[in-house]
Amino acid sequence: MHDIRAIRETPELFDARMARRGLSGISEAVLAIDAARREKIAAAEAALAERNAASKEVGAAKAAGNDAEFERLRALVAAKKDEIARLEEEARAEDARLTEMLLGLPNAPHDDVPDGADETDNVELRRWGTPREFGFAPKEHYEIQAVENAMDFETAAKLSGARFVLLSGAVARIHRALAQFMLDTHTAENGLTEVNPPVLVRDETMLGTGQLPKFAEDSYQTTNGWWLIPTSEVPLTNIVAGHILAADYLPRRYTAHSLCFRSEAGSAGKDTAGMLRQHQFEKVEMVSITTPDASRAELDRMTRCAENILERLGLPYRTVVLCTGDMGFGARRTHDIEVWLPGQNTYREISSCSVCGDFQARRMNARYRPEPGAKPEFVHTLNGSGLAVGRCLIAVLENGQQEDGSVVLPEALHPWLGGKTRITAEGALA
């Protein structure tokens, strides 16, 4: 959410930043509502002053026996009461309009974010690893012989509909092992605190991280009003909602493995084959809460935490910085990490790490004191996948596939699989 005072003070700067997001002339509309709101507030305050003054004079007129003046003043007090109520209601309506508009505006991009219209304008930062050369045509994950019987889309569709999968046997165990490997690495080596958060949250929790009101159709809501989280970024970031933190309490770094739920609104016909895009999936999420001066460096740190997981697994990847036209609603800068999938002969996103500045903190009213007794300031928030578990499973299966239909598993994963090193062509861990 944006600071209305900053928009008032530097509307040209605000418009320039929104123009990079494809929006023009925004400050004029925002400030028009703000001016109307302030006008109603000022009028209500003036009417209240008039009412208070008249109220003081009522008693004097009564004591002086001036009945005409007494009745005039009493009528004036009653009229001002009604006027004040009307003006305050109008001010609340304008305030609601202003809040709705500000909540619907995307975050302003960092100056170092490249301009662009879509993903074709993203800028590659680096690559790691060399894609393996196969002596045969590599298959997509769901076509590999070792996987076919353990990745059941037909039964899942019978149970739940399209975009669900039922994992079993060796594949289900590898999926679980990947999540445990990620969590253990982040907690033991990367200094993150593990959290097991709720997956059902309230409206204000979704609003705090920017899912509401703009993206309600992208999430699922229960009949009694809870929302199923699209990512554990939502509950993890809201841990600090409404708090004023001490500066030495920061940074806070959290990680969680959770189910995630997305309606995939607007993605009809996209990535329908396999388990690349599902309504229900699992992620190991990372969230950081920092001071403003530390947030940009924290983004690079978070990105390295995610990249390290792929390096440990021996999975080639590339890291790109998203351009203004491809960046998410709440981000100021985003690094996407794309893992190599030989079955598709391309890199696909497996992690998205973003710094949000104070955009979410303003929505959550999450602040800190730079020093004891100092005026509270808004914290900065960051989030990133560390990693998407299902997509990591896809990458492990596709990169490790063998011509005989078996799959060789990454050495780093062996301790989480009881020393097992591969899936046989028949689908058993061995």
C-alpha positions as CSV (number, residue, x, y, z in Angstrom):
1,M,0.0,0.0,0.0
2,H,1.2,3.5,-0.8
3,D,1.8,6.4,1.5
4,I,-0.8,9.1,0.7
5,R,1.4,11.8,2.2
6,A,4.3,10.9,-0.2
7,I,1.8,11.1,-3.1
8,R,0.7,14.5,-2.0
9,E,4.3,15.8,-1.6
10,T,5.8,14.3,-4.8
11,P,2.9,13.4,-7.2
12,E,5.2,13.6,-10.3
13,L,7.6,11.0,-8.8
14,F,4.7,8.7,-7.9
15,D,3.3,9.0,-11.5
16,A,6.7,8.2,-12.9
17,R,6.9,5.0,-10.8
18,M,3.4,3.9,-11.7
19,A,4.1,4.6,-15.4
20,R,6.8,2.0,-15.2
21,R,4.0,-0.4,-14.1
22,G,1.9,0.6,-17.1
23,L,-0.4,3.0,-15.3
24,S,-0.7,6.7,-16.2
25,G,-2.0,9.8,-14.4
26,I,-2.7,7.9,-11.2
27,S,-1.9,10.7,-8.8
28,E,-4.6,13.0,-10.2
29,A,-7.3,10.4,-9.4
30,V,-5.9,9.6,-6.0
31,L,-5.4,13.2,-4.9
32,A,-9.0,14.1,-6.1
33,I,-10.4,11.6,-3.7
34,D,-8.0,12.6,-1.0
35,A,-8.9,16.3,-1.4
36,A,-12.7,15.5,-1.2
37,R,-12.0,13.4,2.0
38,R,-10.0,16.2,3.6
39,E,-12.6,18.8,2.6
40,K,-15.4,16.8,4.3
41,I,-13.2,16.3,7.4
42,A,-12.5,20.0,7.6
43,A,-16.2,20.9,7.1
44,A,-17.1,18.5,9.9
45,E,-14.6,20.0,12.2
46,A,-15.8,23.6,11.4
47,A,-19.4,22.5,12.0
48,L,-18.4,20.9,15.3
49,A,-16.7,24.2,16.4
50,E,-19.9,26.1,15.5
51,R,-22.0,23.6,17.4
52,N,-19.8,23.8,20.5
53,A,-19.9,27.6,20.4
54,A,-23.7,27.7,20.0
55,S,-24.1,25.1,22.9
56,K,-22.2,27.4,25.2
57,E,-24.5,30.3,24.3
58,V,-27.7,28.4,24.8
59,G,-27.5,28.6,28.6
60,A,-26.7,32.3,28.5
61,A,-29.7,33.1,26.3
62,K,-32.0,31.0,28.6
63,A,-30.7,32.8,31.7
64,A,-31.2,36.2,30.1
65,G,-34.8,35.3,29.3
66,N,-34.1,35.8,25.6
67,D,-36.5,33.1,24.4
68,A,-36.1,33.9,20.7
69,E,-32.3,33.7,20.8
70,F,-32.6,30.5,22.9
71,E,-34.8,28.8,20.3
72,R,-32.5,30.0,17.5
73,L,-29.4,28.6,19.2
74,R,-31.1,25.3,20.1
75,A,-32.2,24.8,16.5
76,L,-28.7,25.7,15.3
77,V,-27.2,23.1,17.7
78,A,-29.7,20.4,16.4
79,A,-29.0,21.4,12.7
80,K,-25.2,21.3,13.2
81,K,-25.5,17.9,14.9
82,D,-27.2,16.5,11.7
83,E,-24.7,18.3,9.5
84,I,-21.7,16.9,11.4
85,A,-23.2,13.4,11.1
86,R,-23.7,13.8,7.4
87,L,-20.2,15.2,6.8
88,E,-18.5,12.5,8.8
89,E,-20.4,9.8,6.9
90,E,-19.4,11.5,3.6
91,A,-15.8,11.6,4.9
92,R,-15.8,7.9,5.7
93,A,-17.2,7.1,2.3
94,E,-14.3,9.1,0.6
95,D,-11.8,7.5,3.0
96,A,-13.1,4.0,1.9
97,R,-12.8,5.1,-1.8
98,L,-9.3,6.2,-1.2
99,T,-8.3,3.1,0.7
100,E,-9.8,0.9,-2.0
101,M,-7.9,2.7,-4.7
102,L,-4.6,2.6,-2.8
103,L,-5.0,-1.1,-2.1
104,G,-5.5,-1.8,-5.8
105,L,-2.3,-0.1,-6.9
106,P,0.8,-2.2,-7.5
107,N,4.1,-1.6,-5.7
108,A,6.6,0.8,-7.1
109,P,9.6,-0.9,-8.7
110,H,13.2,-0.4,-7.5
111,D,15.3,1.9,-9.7
112,D,17.5,-1.1,-10.7
113,V,14.5,-3.1,-12.1
114,P,14.6,-3.3,-15.9
115,D,11.7,-1.8,-17.8
116,G,9.7,-4.2,-20.0
117,A,6.3,-5.4,-21.1
118,D,6.5,-9.1,-20.4
119,E,8.8,-12.1,-19.6
120,T,10.7,-11.6,-22.9
121,D,12.2,-8.5,-21.3
122,N,13.5,-10.2,-18.2
123,V,17.2,-10.0,-17.7
124,E,19.3,-13.1,-17.0
125,L,21.7,-12.6,-14.1
126,R,23.6,-15.9,-14.1
127,R,23.5,-19.6,-14.9
128,W,24.7,-22.6,-12.9
129,G,25.3,-26.1,-14.1
130,T,25.4,-27.6,-17.6
131,P,22.3,-29.4,-18.9
132,R,23.0,-33.1,-19.3
133,E,23.4,-34.5,-22.7
134,F,21.1,-37.5,-23.1
135,G,21.8,-40.5,-25.4
136,F,18.1,-40.8,-26.0
137,A,15.1,-38.4,-26.2
138,P,14.4,-37.4,-22.6
139,K,10.8,-37.7,-21.5
140,E,8.6,-35.4,-19.4
141,H,8.2,-36.5,-15.7
142,Y,4.8,-38.2,-16.1
143,E,6.0,-40.3,-19.1
144,I,9.1,-41.8,-17.3
145,Q,8.5,-45.6,-16.8
146,A,9.6,-45.5,-13.2
147,V,7.1,-42.8,-12.5
148,E,4.0,-43.7,-14.5
149,N,2.2,-45.8,-11.9
150,A,3.1,-43.6,-9.0
151,M,1.8,-40.3,-10.5
152,D,-2.0,-40.9,-10.9
153,F,-3.9,-38.0,-12.5
154,E,-6.9,-40.1,-13.5
155,T,-7.7,-41.1,-9.9
156,A,-7.0,-37.6,-8.6
157,A,-9.5,-36.3,-11.3
158,K,-12.1,-38.7,-10.0
159,L,-11.6,-37.5,-6.5
160,S,-11.2,-33.8,-7.0
161,G,-11.3,-32.8,-10.7
162,A,-8.6,-31.4,-13.0
163,R,-5.2,-30.1,-11.9
164,F,-4.8,-32.6,-9.0
165,V,-2.4,-35.5,-8.7
166,L,-2.2,-38.6,-6.5
167,L,1.4,-39.5,-5.7
168,S,2.2,-42.9,-4.3
169,G,5.1,-45.3,-3.5
170,A,8.6,-44.1,-4.3
171,V,7.5,-40.8,-5.9
172,A,5.5,-39.8,-2.8
173,R,8.5,-40.6,-0.6
174,I,10.9,-38.6,-2.7
175,H,8.4,-35.7,-2.7
176,R,8.4,-35.8,1.1
177,A,12.2,-36.2,1.3
178,L,12.7,-33.1,-0.8
179,A,10.6,-31.0,1.5
180,Q,12.5,-32.3,4.6
181,F,15.9,-31.7,2.8
182,M,14.9,-28.1,2.1
183,L,13.7,-27.4,5.6
184,D,16.7,-29.0,7.2
185,T,19.1,-27.0,5.0
186,H,17.3,-23.7,5.6
187,T,17.2,-24.2,9.4
188,A,20.6,-25.8,10.0
189,E,22.7,-23.9,7.4
190,N,20.7,-20.7,6.3
191,G,19.6,-19.5,9.8
192,L,15.9,-19.6,9.2
193,T,13.4,-20.4,11.9
194,E,11.0,-23.2,11.1
195,V,7.3,-22.4,11.5
196,N,4.2,-24.7,11.1
197,P,1.5,-22.1,10.2
198,P,-2.3,-22.4,9.7
199,V,-3.4,-22.9,6.1
200,L,-6.7,-21.2,6.8
201,V,-6.6,-17.4,7.4
202,R,-8.8,-14.4,7.8
203,D,-9.6,-11.6,5.4
204,E,-7.2,-9.2,7.1
205,T,-4.4,-11.7,6.8
206,M,-4.8,-12.1,3.0
207,L,-5.2,-8.3,2.7
208,G,-1.9,-7.7,4.6
209,T,0.2,-9.5,2.0
210,G,-1.7,-8.2,-1.0
211,Q,-3.9,-11.2,-2.0
212,L,-7.0,-9.1,-1.2
213,P,-8.9,-7.4,-2.5
214,K,-7.4,-7.5,-6.0
215,F,-6.8,-11.2,-6.4
216,A,-9.7,-12.8,-4.6
217,E,-10.6,-14.9,-7.6
218,D,-7.1,-16.5,-7.5
219,S,-7.7,-18.1,-4.1
220,Y,-10.3,-20.4,-2.4
221,Q,-12.6,-19.2,0.4
222,T,-14.5,-21.5,2.7
223,T,-18.3,-21.1,3.3
224,N,-17.6,-19.6,6.8
225,G,-15.1,-16.9,5.4
226,W,-11.7,-18.4,5.9
227,W,-9.2,-18.4,3.0
228,L,-7.0,-21.3,2.0
229,I,-3.5,-19.9,1.7
230,P,-1.9,-19.6,-1.8
231,T,1.5,-19.8,-0.1
232,S,2.7,-19.7,3.5
233,E,4.1,-16.3,2.8
234,V,0.7,-15.1,3.9
235,P,0.7,-16.4,7.6
236,L,4.5,-16.1,7.9
237,T,4.6,-12.4,7.0
238,N,1.6,-11.6,9.1
239,I,3.4,-12.8,12.2
240,V,4.5,-9.2,12.7
241,A,1.2,-7.6,11.8
242,G,0.2,-4.9,14.2
243,H,3.5,-5.0,16.1
244,I,6.2,-2.4,16.9
245,L,9.5,-4.4,17.0
246,A,12.8,-3.5,18.5
247,A,15.5,-2.9,16.0
248,D,17.7,-5.6,17.5
249,Y,14.9,-8.1,17.0
250,L,15.5,-7.8,13.2
251,P,16.0,-9.5,10.9
252,R,13.5,-12.2,11.4
253,R,13.9,-15.1,9.0
254,Y,11.2,-17.8,8.8
255,T,10.6,-20.9,6.7
256,A,7.6,-23.2,6.5
257,H,6.6,-26.3,4.5
258,S,2.9,-26.1,3.7
259,L,0.1,-27.0,1.4
260,C,-0.8,-24.2,-1.0
261,F,-4.0,-23.7,-2.9
262,R,-4.6,-21.6,-6.0
263,S,-7.6,-21.5,-8.3
264,E,-5.3,-20.8,-11.3
265,A,-7.9,-18.3,-12.6
266,G,-7.1,-17.3,-16.1
267,S,-4.7,-20.2,-16.8
268,A,-7.2,-22.4,-18.7
269,G,-5.2,-24.5,-21.2
270,K,-1.9,-23.6,-19.7
271,D,0.5,-26.4,-18.4
272,T,-2.3,-28.9,-18.3
273,A,-0.1,-31.9,-18.8
274,G,1.7,-33.4,-15.7
275,M,1.9,-31.7,-12.3
276,L,3.6,-28.5,-13.2
277,R,0.5,-26.3,-12.5
278,Q,-1.9,-27.7,-9.8
279,H,-4.7,-26.4,-7.6
280,Q,-3.1,-28.0,-4.6
281,F,0.7,-28.2,-4.2
282,E,3.4,-27.9,-1.6
283,K,6.1,-25.3,-1.1
284,V,8.9,-24.6,1.3
285,E,8.6,-20.8,1.8
286,M,11.1,-18.3,3.1
287,V,10.0,-14.9,4.6
288,S,12.3,-12.2,6.0
289,I,11.4,-9.1,8.0
290,T,14.1,-6.5,7.9
291,T,15.0,-2.8,8.5
292,P,14.7,-0.7,5.3
293,D,18.5,-0.3,4.9
294,A,19.0,-4.1,4.9
295,S,16.2,-5.3,2.6
296,R,18.0,-5.1,-0.8
297,A,20.9,-7.2,0.5
298,E,18.5,-9.6,2.1
299,L,16.9,-10.3,-1.3
300,D,20.3,-11.4,-2.6
301,R,20.8,-13.5,0.5
302,M,17.4,-15.1,0.1
303,T,18.1,-15.8,-3.6
304,R,21.3,-17.6,-2.8
305,C,19.5,-19.7,-0.2
306,A,17.1,-21.0,-2.9
307,E,19.9,-21.4,-5.5
308,N,21.9,-23.4,-3.0
309,I,19.2,-26.0,-2.8
310,L,19.3,-26.6,-6.6
311,E,23.1,-26.7,-6.5
312,R,23.1,-29.3,-3.7
313,L,20.7,-31.4,-5.9
314,G,22.9,-30.9,-9.0
315,L,20.0,-29.3,-11.0
316,P,21.1,-26.8,-13.6
317,Y,19.3,-23.4,-13.3
318,R,19.3,-19.8,-14.4
319,T,18.4,-16.7,-12.3
320,V,16.6,-13.8,-13.9
321,V,15.5,-10.4,-12.7
322,L,11.9,-9.7,-13.7
323,C,11.1,-6.6,-15.7
324,T,8.4,-4.1,-14.6
325,G,5.8,-5.7,-16.8
326,D,6.3,-9.3,-15.5
327,M,6.8,-8.5,-11.8
328,G,4.2,-9.4,-9.2
329,F,1.7,-6.9,-7.7
330,G,3.5,-6.5,-4.3
331,A,7.1,-6.7,-5.4
332,R,9.7,-4.0,-5.8
333,R,12.2,-6.3,-7.3
334,T,12.0,-10.1,-8.1
335,H,14.5,-12.7,-8.9
336,D,13.1,-15.8,-10.6
337,I,15.1,-19.0,-10.5
338,E,14.3,-21.3,-13.4
339,V,15.4,-25.0,-13.2
340,W,16.3,-27.0,-16.3
341,L,13.6,-29.5,-17.4
342,P,15.1,-31.8,-20.1
343,G,11.6,-33.2,-20.9
344,Q,10.5,-29.8,-22.1
345,N,14.0,-28.7,-23.2
346,T,13.6,-25.4,-21.3
347,Y,14.0,-23.6,-18.0
348,R,10.9,-23.3,-15.9
349,E,10.3,-21.2,-12.7
350,I,10.9,-23.1,-9.5
351,S,11.4,-20.1,-7.1
352,S,10.5,-16.4,-7.1
353,C,12.2,-14.2,-4.5
354,S,10.9,-10.7,-4.0
355,V,11.6,-7.7,-1.8
356,C,8.4,-5.8,-1.1
357,G,9.8,-2.8,0.8
358,D,7.2,-1.3,3.1
359,F,4.3,-2.2,0.8
360,Q,3.0,-5.1,2.9
361,A,4.1,-3.5,6.2
362,R,1.7,-0.5,5.6
363,R,-1.2,-2.9,4.9
364,M,-0.3,-4.9,8.1
365,N,0.8,-1.9,10.2
366,A,4.1,-3.7,11.0
367,R,6.7,-1.3,12.4
368,Y,10.0,-1.2,14.4
369,R,11.8,1.4,16.5
370,P,15.2,2.3,15.0
371,E,16.3,3.0,18.6
372,P,14.6,3.2,22.0
373,G,12.2,6.1,22.2
374,A,12.4,6.8,18.4
375,K,9.3,7.2,16.2
376,P,8.3,3.8,14.8
377,E,9.0,3.2,11.1
378,F,7.6,0.5,8.8
379,V,9.6,-2.7,8.4
380,H,10.5,-4.2,5.0
381,T,9.3,-7.6,4.0
382,L,10.6,-10.3,1.6
383,N,9.4,-13.7,0.5
384,G,10.7,-16.5,-1.7
385,S,10.2,-20.1,-2.5
386,G,12.9,-22.3,-1.2
387,L,11.6,-24.3,-3.2
388,A,8.4,-25.4,-4.8
389,V,8.4,-29.0,-3.9
390,G,6.4,-30.5,-6.7
391,R,8.4,-28.6,-9.4
392,C,11.6,-29.7,-7.7
393,L,10.3,-33.3,-7.9
394,I,9.7,-32.9,-11.6
395,A,13.3,-31.6,-12.1
396,V,14.8,-34.4,-10.1
397,L,12.9,-37.0,-12.1
398,E,13.5,-35.5,-15.5
399,N,17.2,-34.8,-15.0
400,G,17.9,-38.2,-13.4
401,Q,16.0,-40.4,-15.9
402,Q,17.8,-43.2,-17.6
403,E,17.2,-44.9,-20.9
404,D,16.0,-48.1,-19.3
405,G,13.2,-46.1,-17.5
406,S,14.8,-45.9,-14.1
407,V,15.8,-42.7,-12.3
408,V,19.1,-41.9,-10.6
409,L,18.5,-39.7,-7.6
410,P,20.7,-36.8,-6.4
411,E,23.4,-37.8,-3.9
412,A,22.4,-35.0,-1.5
413,L,19.0,-36.6,-1.2
414,H,20.2,-40.0,-0.2
415,P,20.3,-39.5,3.6
416,W,16.6,-38.5,3.5
417,L,15.7,-41.7,1.6
418,G,17.4,-44.1,3.9
419,G,20.4,-44.5,1.6
420,K,18.3,-45.3,-1.5
421,T,19.9,-44.0,-4.6
422,R,17.5,-44.6,-7.5
423,I,14.0,-45.6,-8.6
424,T,14.0,-48.8,-10.6
425,A,12.2,-49.0,-13.9
426,E,9.5,-51.0,-12.0
427,G,9.0,-48.0,-9.7
428,A,10.7,-49.2,-6.5
429,L,13.3,-47.3,-4.4
430,A,16.6,-49.1,-4.5
